[in-house]
Each structure stands twice: as C-alpha cells, then as structure tokens.
Amino acid sequence: MSYGQKSNCNTALCHWSVAAGSWQQLLNDMRRRQCFLPFRLRARLLVARVRAHMKPFLGHGYVELAGVSLLDGQARVWNNISSYCSNTTTSQTNQTILDTVSFPHPYKLSETGNKFMIVGCESVAILAVGAGCCQTTITKGYNAYQIMFMNFARGFNSTEISISRCSYAVLMESSGFSFRKSYATSSEFIDTNGGKVPMVLEWAVRNASNCVDAQKNRESYACVSENSACVNSSNGPGYICNCAKGFQGNPYHLNGCKDIDECQNNNNYPCYGECRNTLGSFDCICPGGTKGNATIPEGCQKDIFTPKVRYAIGAAACVLFGLFVFLGWGMIRHKRTIKKQALLRQTDEYFVQHGGQLLLEMMKAEGNVGFTLYRKGDIETATKNFNKAHIVGEGGQGTVYRAVIDGVDVAIKRCKEIDASRKTDFVQELVILCRVSHPNIVKLLGCCLQFEALMLIYEFVQNKTLKELLDLQRSRRFHVTLGTRLRIAAESAEALAHLHSLPHPILHGDVKPANILLAEGMVAKVSDFGCSTIDEKTQDVLKGTPGYIDPEYLFEYQLTTKNDV
C-alpha cells in the first residue's frame, strides 16, 4: 500500500495535539485563523467524515494528521501497521510480500523520533529479524520506506508454544510503543487504535538549502513575522521558522509572533516580586523596601536602607560635600591672598631697593620731567611675561623686548646688573637722562622698579643696527656710500659728545655698532646706555662687551669719557 503522493499543498502549520472528538473544533479554528503553510500558501485540508467526526489529512487524504509542532518542525501522523499472516493450509514454504510507505517531498522520516518495529514469529521483515519483538533505528534524510515480509515457516519450531500466525511491522513513534507478550500470541497489536500507531515526520521549507540562501530571496522567504527567527533543517536541506525568544505564535504569518506576557505565566517564568512585562522579555524586581533576587523564593530581603534613610544619607553627604568645597575654596583663596601679599611685599621691596622712593621725591622736587614710572603688571602684559618671541636684541648690559604700551611701540630693556653701592647716584642720573633730548640719542620714556632687575622703557627705533648694516656691506648684498658712513660716524660722535657735555656727564660704557640704531633716512641713534650710566669712579665689576672694551679700562675698572671714544 502507498500513503500519499506528491502534492503542492502541505498540512497547516498550527501547533495542535488533537484529542479524540475535537477534530470539528480544530477544523473550525483552522478555517477561522486561515493557518499558513511553510510555503506561505493557505492551508488545504482534506476532510473525511468518519462516524460523524471531521478529521484532517496530509496531501490528498491518505495520511491522517495527529498534531503539528511549529517550534520543532514536526508533524505526528497515524501510520497504518503492515501485516502478513501465514496460510496454514498451503504447502508453500516461503513467500515475500512488499509494502511501501511514502510521503510528500517537504516531509522526512524522523530519525530520532521513530523506531522500526516488528512483532511476530516465523517471519522476517527487512531492517529487523526476530521472534516475539525486535526494533531498530532508521537513517535520516528519507521520505519513504519499504517493508518486505519473508516467510520461512520451516525454519522455526513453534509446536510447543501458542503463537499468532500473523506478523506485524511498522515505523512508529519511539515513545509510543510498549511491548506486551500478548502481541505475539494474538492480534491485539493491530486491533488497538484501528491498526494505526503514531509516527513522527519532520517537515521544512525546501525551497532553499539553508537560512542564508533563503534570506537572499525575500519574496519566497517564509519567516515573514517581524519577531521570527530562521533555523536550518536538521533532516535534509531546508529551514523552519520559529518565533524569537520572548515571543510565541505563527512565524509564517505577518505579525504572527506575539509578545509573551511572562507575568501571566508564573509556572514557566517564576517571579516572586513585582513582575513588569516588556517587549520580548520581562522585569522581575523586589518590592519597595526590599532588595535581592526576585526570581527565586525568598530572594527579596528587607532593605535597611529605606528611601527615607537614603534621602537622609544623601542630604548629609551633600552638606558635607558642600562644606568641604567651601573650606577648600576658602583655603585656596587664603593661599592666593597670602601669595599675592607676598608678591606685593616683594614688589615693594624691589621698588625700595632700586631707589624708587628717592626717585619719587626727586621727580616731585624737579616738577614735570616727562618721566613715567610703569607698573609691574603693565610690563608683564606688554611682553606677555617676557616671551622670547618679543626679544629684539641682547647685549652686555641686558635684554631688549619690543612691546606696545598704551598704543605706543616701545623698547623695554631688562638690565642685568646695577652696582648696589651707586643706587642713589643712578636714580639721580635717571632723572637727568630722561631730560636728554638729542636727535641722535634714543629717548628714555620711563622705568619700572618693581622687578628684581631694573626695567628701562625707550622709544622704539624701527630699522636695524649699524652692526647689521656693516654685515650687509661686507657680504656685498647692500652698498652704503662713503658719505653715509661718515655721516653715521659723525652723528654717533655728536650724541656721545652731548652726553659728556652735560652738567652731570653721562658715560655710556658699552659703545659698539650693535648699540647704534638706524632710524628713517639712516639717522644714527645711540642706545643702550641707561643701565651703565655711571661717573668716573672705580667699578666693582666689569662693564661692557668683551671685544669692545677699552684696554685701559681693564687695568683699574675706572670708566672715563675717553673710554667711550
């Protein structure tokens, strides 16, 4: 006998396990829900009336359906038991009977869910041999099998026992068989359930070899539900669809996978606290005033840190934090104040050390002398804290910075050293020097006495120095006429002569080409004499630049007008 033929329509994929007498309800439900097939075709059930009950069948109505599992990709069907009964009246010694069972292409015989059974004596069935009962497993990947009975009546001596003259063979569900001795001596095995036993088939969507290939063609892809997942078939090529974790329903139907409300199923999703359903999952938390693991019995324990206690602790922590911040900020401000006061005291000390008080008194006595006392902050701002980018020259008596004060370009000279024994005389000479007005002498605008080193502020001369001009002349990159060179020499000499002719003569002490600046029109301006303005007295330390110092000055360190010449 042959069960089923190839069909373009398979059984509906709805998860039912049907009990006797409930097929009419099943049929109505399937019609109402319009269950979908693996190939996204509407289910087509062939229904036969048996004792006024409606029953679903696979294919064209040859195999009765017992149940379908979407999750496992399995279908349980009622399989007919194959039988062979020997003829005791004939003298035939052996006989062979074939019985073929086949199923449509999407279905495969389950290897793990079925076993091949034979019951009887004096017979042999393909795949098993025995007397009484034998069983064996099958190989996966097949959708048909064949039973062949072979009678060897003379091969067995059964005169001493009472046995049935019939033998039975069938492929059936492993868990659905329990052998009884009466099966070998009577027809009880085939009489039970009308000669049928449950068998497990594994179905899959066979239009692609696996999930990867199936997902390449979205038109034929069967897992159409938004929350569905594809699973490769374990029995031949193909795939099945399941709802994703946290969802249940029909993954072959649009929006068929619905969220599971785990909070309504405490047996499968235990929660001993407050259950809150979420999309695809759920939250199980301990009630207020408790903490712990709410998914186990007695997992939530009383929390000694109640909300009121937490609020109190938080408030106290905020107060302490605020207090620490306040105290820390107060300490920082106090340290800054101390540091600022120390800087102010140090600034005042430098001012006094450099004769600032005496200079103020002399300026007051002399009246408006056109001399400015600059503040420390003005100098630091103008030079950006004495940034090296502002340096325009360095000499034996100090470093010169270019800066802008009150919108005027100035040259700020940072003196290296002042003879401590002559501070009073030096202050007097500053007042005298600020009154010097000569076209060939750089104008002294003022000073700052609030640094460790004295700061002198001069007018800024835009062009280069005589030294740079001579270097260009020697390299033949720039030609200076003899007349211009003689004029520069004469103007420099006039400037020194003017300084030496004052009522209080001013000695330069460091005359060299680098200290003679060239203004517009190559006008010479003598500079860099303020830091070493001294009289004809013996000096404690050497003044001037090596290479330009008068040899006579090196004997006694006594600077005179002749040394400048």
NUTI-877021 format. One record per residue: z negated, x negated, y negated of N, C-alpha, C in turn. Coordinates in steps of 0.1 Angstrom, whole numbers, plus 5000, padded with zeros to 4 digits. Layout:
! NUTI-877021
ZXYZXYZXY
...
//
This chain:
! NUTI-877021
500049925012500050005000500049914988
500649964977500749884964500149964953
499249904946498549964934499149924921
499750014914500249984901501549904901
502249924891503449854888503449804873
504349714870504349664856504449774846
503649774836503649874826503449814812
504049874802503949824788502749874782
501949954789500650004783499549974792
498449934787497249904794496149994790
495049984798493950074795493250044782
492650154776492050134763490850044764
490649964753489649864753488349914746
487650004753486450064747485350034758
484149994753483149944761482350064768
482850114779482250224786481850184801
480850224806480550224820480250374824
481250434831481250574832480550614845
479650714843478950774855479650894860
479350934872480051044878479751174869
480751254867480651374860480751364845
480951234839481051224825482451184820
483451194829484851154825485451244814
485151374815485651464805485151424791
483851394790483251344777483951214773
484151124782484750994779486151014774
486951104780488351134776488351184762
487451284759487451344746487151234735
486151154739485751044729486850954726
487550914737488650814736489750874728
490051004730491151074722490751074707
489451114705488951124691488950994684
488550884690488550754684489850674684
490850724692492150654693491950504695
491350474707491050334710492350254711
492250124707493450044707493449954719
494649914722494949824734494849674729
494849584739494949444735496149404726
497249484728498449454720498549544708
497449604704497349684692498249814693
498349864706499049984709498050094712
498450214709497450324711497250344726
496050374730495750384745496550494751
496950474763497650584771496950604784
496350704786495550734798496350834807
496450804819496950904829495750974835
495851094834494651174838495051264850
494251264860494451344872493251434874
493551554878492451644880491951634894
490751604896490151594909488851674909
488851784916487651864916487251904902
488151944894487951984880487351884871
487351754875486951644867488051564862
488051514850489151424845488751284846
489751194851489451054854490550974847
490250854841491250764836491750664846
493050624845493650534855494350424847
494550304853495350204848496750234850
497650174842499050174844499550314845
500250344856500850474859500050554868
498750524869497850614876497550584890
497650454893497450404907495950354909
495350304898494050244899493150314890
492050364896491050444888490150344880
489950374867489150284858487650324859
486750224861485350254862484650214849
485150114842484550074830485249954823
485049934810485749824803484649754794
484749624794483849544785484749464775
484649494762485349424752484849284751
483449264752482849134749483249034760
483249084773483548984784485048984788
485849074782487249084786487449124800
486649214805486749254819486849414820
487449454831487649594834487149614849
486349714851485949744865486749864870
487349844882488249954887487749984902
488150094906487850134920488950094929
488750004938489749944947489650004961
490750044966490750104980490550004990
489750035000489449955012490649955021
491149835025492249825035491549835049
492249905058491649925072492649905083
492249875094493049865106492249905118
492750005126492050055138492850025150
492249965160493049925172493250055181
494350045188494650165197494250125211
493250195216492650155229493550205241
494450295238495350355248496550265251
496850175242498150095244497749965250
498749905257498549775263498949665254
499349695241499749595232498549495229
498849365230497849255229497549215215
498549215206498349175193499249255184
498849265171499549345161499249295147
500249295138500049245125500349355115
499449375105499549475095499449415081
500349435072500249385058499849495049
499049455039498649545028498649465015
499349505005499549434993498849504981
498149434973497449494961497949414949
498449484939498949404927498549484914
498449414903498049474890499049434879
499049504868499949474857499649334852
500649274845500549134840499349094832
498849184823497649144815496449124823
496349174835495149164843495249054853
494148984855493948884865492748914874
492848874887491648894895490548804891
489348854890488248774885487748684897
487748554894487248454904485748464906
485048474895483548474896482948614899
483748714895483148854897483448914910
484348854918484748924931484548824943
484548894955484548824968485448894977
486048824986486948894996486048915009
485949045012485049085023485949135035
485449115048486049175060484849215068
484949335074483949405082484749445095
484249405107484849455119484849345130
485249375142485349285153486749295159
487049195167488349195175489549195165
489349145153490449135143490249015134
491448985128491448865119492148915106
491548885094492148915082492448785074
493548775068493848645060492748625050
492348505049491248455040489948455046
489748525058488448525064488648565079
487748505087487748525102486348545106
486048645114484648655118484448785126
483248795131482848915138481648975131
481649095127480449155120480749155105
480649045098480949045084481148905080
482248885072482548755066482948775052
482848665043483248675029483648545024
484448545014484948415008485348444993
485348334985485848344971487348344970
487848364958489348364956489648254945
490848224944491348134933491748214921
491348164909491748244897493148224893
493648314884495048304879495948394886
495548474895496448564902496148714898
497248794898497048934896497449024908
497548964919497849034932497248954944
497049034954496648964967497149044979
497248984990497749055002496749035014
496549145020495749155032496549165045
496349075054497149085067496149085078
496149195086495349215098496149165110
495449095118496049045131495049085142
495549155153494749205164494849105175
493649055179493548975191492549035201
492949155206491949225214491449155226
492249065233491848995245491048875241
490948845229490248715225488748735224
488248865224486848885222486348965234
485048945238484449015249483349105242
483749235240482849325234482349435243
482349415256482049515266480549545266
479749445261478349455262477749525249
478549535238477949595226478849705222
478249795214479049915209479549875195
480849865193481349835180482449935176
482749935163483750025158485149965162
486050055165487450005168488249965155
487649995144488349975131487749855124
488549775117488149665108488549695094
487849645084488049675070488049545062
488949535052488949415043489249465029
488649405020488749445006488349334996
488949324985488449234974487549314965
486349284964485349374957484349294948
483649364939482749304931481549244939
481249114935480249034943478949104944
478549154933477149214932477149354938
478249414942478249554946478249564962
478049454969478149464984476849414990
476349494999475149455007475449495022
475549405031475949425044474849505052
475349595060474449675070475049655084
474249655094474649645107475549765111
475249885105475950005109477449995104
477749905095479149895091480049845103
479449765112480249715123480349805135
479549915135479450005146479950145143
480250165129480650295125481650285113
482050395108482950405097482150425084
480850385084480050415072480650335060
481150215062481550125051482650195043
483650255050484850315043484550455039
483550515045483250655042482450665028
481750555025480950555013481950555001
481650634991482450644978483950674981
484150744992485550784994486550674997
486050565004486850455008487250354996
486450364986486650274974485450194971
485650074965484549984961484949934947
483949894939484249844925484849704927
485749674918486449534917486549494902
486449374899486449324886487749254882
488449304872489649244866489349174853
490049074850489849004837491149024830
491149084818492349114810492349024798
493449004792493548934779494848964773
494948934760496248954753497148834757
498248854763499048754769500248714761
500348754748501548724740501448584734
500448514737500248374732499448294742
499648164742498848094753497448074749
497048064736495648054732495548104718
494248084713493948144699494748074688
494947944690495647864679497047914678
497747934689499147984689499148124684
498148204688498148344684498048364669
497148284663496948294648498048254640
499048184646500248144638501148264635
501048374643501848494640500848604637
500648634624499648734620500148874624
501448894625501949024628501549074642
501548974652501149014666499748974669
499048914660497648874663496749004664
496049004676495349124679493949144673
493349034669491949044663492049074648
492249204646492549254632491349284624
490149304631488949334623488549214615
488049244603487649134593486549044599
485649094606484549024612484649004627
485848954631486148934645486348784648
486348744660486548604665487448604677
488248504678489148484689488548394699
488748434712488148354724489348324733
489548204737490548174747490248234761
491248284767491148344780490648234791
489748264799489248174810490048194823
491048284823491748314835493248334831
493948214830495348214827495448214812
496748194807497048194793496648324786
496348314773496048434765494748424758
494248534752493048534745492448674744
491148684741490548814738489848804725
489448914720488848924707487348974708
486448914701485048964700484648984686
483749064684483149074670482248954668
482248904656481448784652479948814654
479148704654477748724656477148814645
476348904649475748994639476549124637
477649134644478549254643478849314657
479149434657479549504670480549604667
481349644678482349744677483649694683
484749744678486049714684486849614675
486949494679487649394671489149414670
489749494679491149524678491549634668
490549684662490749794652490449744638
491149784628490849744614489449794611
488649704605487249734602486549784614
486949744626486249794638484949724641
484749604636483449534638482449574627
481449644630480449684620479249604621
478549594610477249514609476249584618
475549494626474449544634473149554625
472549664626471249684619470149634628
469849504628468949454637467549514635
467249564623465949614621465649744629
466749814634466649934642466649904657
466749774660466749744675465649634677
464449674677463349574678463249504691
463849564702463849504715464649384716
465849384710466749274710466549174699
466049234688465749144676464349174671
463349114678461949134675461549084661
460849164654460349134641458949204640
457949124638456549174637456049164622
457049164613456649164599457549264592
458049234580458949314573460349274576
461149374581462549344585463449394574
464449304570465349334560466749304565
467549404567468949384573469849324562
470649224566471649164558472949164565
474049144559475449144565475549034575
475649074588475748984599474448914603
473348954597472048894601470948984597
469748924596468548994591467548894587
466648934578465448854574464248924580
463348834585462048884591460948804584
460248864575459248794567457848854569
456848774566455548824567455148914556
454349014558453949104547453149024536
453049094525452349034514450848994517
450448884513449048844516448948764530
450148754537450148674549451248574549
451248474558452348384559452448334574
453548274577453748234591455148274596
455248284610456448324616456448464621
457148554614457048694617457848734629
458648644635459448684647458648674660
457448624660456548624672455348704670
454748754681453548834679452348754673
451748814663450548754656450948624649
452248614646452748494639452448494624
452048604618451648614604450148604603
449648514596448248494594447948524579
446648554577446248594563446348464554
446948484543447148374533445948374524
445248264524444048244515444548234500
445748184499446248174485447048304482
446248404478446848524473447648504460
448448604456449148594444448248564432
447048634432446148614421445648464421
445348414433444848274433445948184429
447248214433448348124429448548124414
448448254408448548264394447448184387
446248194392445148114386445347964387
445747924399446047774401447247734392
448247814391449447784382449047774368
448147874363447747874349446947744346
445947714356445147594354446047464353
447047464362447947344363448647334350
449147444344449847444332449047394320
447747444320446847404310446547254311
446347204323446147064325447346984321
448447034325449746954322449946954306
449647064300449747074285448746974279
447546974284446546884279446946734280
447546704292447946564295449146524285
450046624283451146604274450646574260
449746664256449146654243448446514241
447646484251446946354250447846234250
448846244259449846134260450646124247
451046234241451846234228450946174217
449646214218448646164208448546014209
448445964222448345814224449545744219
450745804222451945744218452045734202
451645844196451745844181450745744176
449545734182448545644178449045494179
449645464190450245334192451245304182
452145404180453245384170452645364156
451545444153450845424140450245284138
449645244149449045104149450144994147
451245014155452344924154452944924140
453045044134453645054121452744994111
451445014112450544954103450544804104
450644754117450644614119451944554112
453044624114454244574107454144574092
453544684087453344684072452444574068
451344544075450444434071451244304072
452044284083452744164084453744154073
454444264069455344264058454644224045
453544284043452744244031452344104031
452044054043451643914044452743814040
453943854046455143774042455443774027
455343894022455543914007454643823999
453343814003452443733996452743583998
453043554011453243414015454443354007
455543434005456743393998456543403982
455343433978455143433963455543563957
455643673964456043803959455243853947
453943833948453043883938453343813925
453443673926453743593915455143633909
456143653917457443693912457443823905
456643923909456544043902455944023888
454843943888454243913875455143843865
455943753870456943673862458043763857
458543853866459543953862459044043851
457744083853457144173843457044103829
456643973830456543893818457843863811
458843843819460143803814460943923809
460544043813461344163810462444183820
463444253816464644283824465444163826
465344103838466043983841467244003850
467544133853468744163862468544113876
467344113881467044063894466344173902
466744193915466344303923465544253935
464344323937463644293949463944403960
464644363970465144453980464044483991
464044603996463044634007463644594021
462644564030463044524043463944624050
463644754049464544854055465944854051
466144824038467544814032468344704038
467644594040468344474046468644494060
467744554068467944584082469044684084
469044784076470144884077471544824074
471544744063472844694058473444594069
472544514075473044414085473044474100
472544604101472444654115471544564123
470344534117469344454124469944314127
470644264117471244124117472144104129
473044204131474044204141474944084139
475344014150476143894149477543924144
477944054145479344084140479344084125
478244074118478244074104478143934098
478043834107477943694102479243644097
479243584085480443534079480343384077
479243324079479043184077477743134081
477643004085476342934088476342794083
475242754077475142624071473842554074
473642444067472342374069471142444064
471342534054470242604048470042744053
470942804061470742934066472043004071
471943134074473043214079473343324069
474743344067475143444057475743564065
475343684061475743814066476543884055
477543954059478244044050477644184052
477344254041476844384042477144464029
476844594030477044684019475744754015
475344734003474044793998474444873985
474045003986474345093975475845093971
476745083982478145083979478744963974
477944853973478544723968478544623979
479644543981479744433990478844323986
477944273994477044163991477044064003
476643944000476443844010474943814011
474343844023472943824025472643694032
471943604025471743474031470243464037
470143434049468843424056468543274057
467543234048467243094046466443054059
466642924062466042874074464642824071
464342764060463042704058462842674043
461642704038461242674024460042584024
460042494016458942394015457642474011
456642484020455442564017454742514005
454742384002454042333990454642363977
455942423977456642443965456942593963
456242683969456542823968456442873954
455442823946455242873933456442823924
456842693925457942643918459242713922
459342743935460542813940460742953934
459643023933459643153927460143143912
459543053905460043033891461543003891
462042923900463442883900464343003903
463743093912464543213915464843293902
463743313894463943383881464943313872
464843183872465743103864467243113869
467343113883468643113889469343243887
468543353887469143483885469743503871
469243423862469843423848471143343847
471443263857472543173856473843263856
474643253847475943323846477043233842
477843193852478943103851480043153860
481243143855482443193863482643113876
482042993877482242913889481042903898
480042993895478842993903478643143909
478443153922478243283928476943343923
477043463918475843533912474843573922
473543543919472443583927471943713922
471943823931471643953927470143993929
469543923939468143953942467643883955
466543933959465943873972465143973979
464743943991463744013999462743924005
461443954002460343864006459543914017
460044024024459244094034459544044048
460343944050460643884063460043744064
459943704076459443564078460243464071
461543484072462543394064462943464051
463143384041463443444028464943494028
465143604022466543664021466943664007
468143604005468743603991470043683992
470243763982471443853981472343813970
473543773973474543723964475743823963
476543803952477743873952478643823963
479543913968480443873979481743823974
482143703978483443653974484443673986
485543743983486443793993487143684001
487743583994488543484000487843384008
488543284014487943184022487343074015
486842964022486242854016487142744014
486742644006487542524003487842444016
486842444025487042384038488142434046
488242574047489342634054490742604047
490742604034491942564027492442424030
491442334031491842194034492342184049
491742264058492242254072493642304072
493942414065495342464065496342364059
495842294049496642194042496942074052
495942034059496141924069497041964080
497042094084497842144095499242174090
499442164077500842194071501242334073
500242424075500542564076500442634062
499942564052499742614039499842494029
500542504018500742394009499942433996
499142343991498442363979498842253969
499242283957499742183948498642093943
499041983938498041883933497341943921
497942013913497342073901496242173906
496542253916495542353921494342273926
494542173934493442093940492642033929
493241973918492441913907491642023900
492242143898491542243891490342293899
490442303912489242343921488142233920
488542113920487542003918486842003905
487642033894487142043881486142153879
486542273885485642393884484342373891
484442303903483242283911482342183903
482942083896482141993889481442053877
482242143870481642223859480442303863
480542373875479442453880478242373882
478342253889477242163891476642113878
477542083869477042033856476242133848
476742263850475942373843474542383849
474442373862473142383869472242273865
472842153863472042033860471542033845
472342113837472042103823471142213818
470642293827469742403823468342343818
467642413810466242363806465442323818
465542403829464942373841466042343851
466442213852467642183861467542233875
468642283881468642333894469542233903
468942183913469642083922470142163934
471442143938472042213949471542153962
471642033965471141963977472041983989
473142053989473942074001475442093996
475942013988477342023983478341983993
479242073997480242044007481342144006
482542124012483642214010483342354015
482542364025482142504031481342584021
480642514011479842594002480542613989
481842583988482642613976483642723980
483342843975484142963978485342973969
486443043973487643063965487843203963
487743243950487843383946489343413943
489643523937491043553934491643453925
492943413928493543303920493043163923
492443143935491943013939490842963929
490043053923489043013914487842973922
487342853920486242793927484842853923
484042883933482742933930481742863939
480742793933479742713941478742813946
478342793959477442893965476442813974
475542883980474542833990473642723984
473042753972472142663966470742723964
470642843967469342913964468242863973
468442843986467442803995466842663992
467642583986467142443984466942413969
466742513961466642483947465242413945
465342293942464142203940464342113929
463242043924463341943914463341803920
463241713911463241573916461941523921
461541583932460241543938460541503953
459641423958459841383972459641503981
460541523991460541634000459841594013
459241694019458541674032459541674044
460641744043461641754054463041724048
463941694057465341654053466041784049
466741784038467541894033469041854034
469941954036471341934036471941934049
473341904050474041904062474441764066
474141714078474441584082475941554080
476341444075477741404072478041424057
477341514050477541534036476341484028
475241444034474041394027474241264020
473841244008473841114001473041014008
473540894012472740794019471540754012
471540753999470340713991469240813993
469640943995468541043997467841024010
468440954020467840944033466740844033
466640754022465640654022464240714019
464240794008462940844003462841004003
463841074007463841214007463641273993
464141203983463941243969465341283963
465441413960466741473956466841463941
468041413936468241403921469641463919
469941463906471341513902472441433907
472141303909473141213914473541243928
472541293936472841323950473841443951
473841533941474741643941476141593938
476241483930477541433926478141343937
//
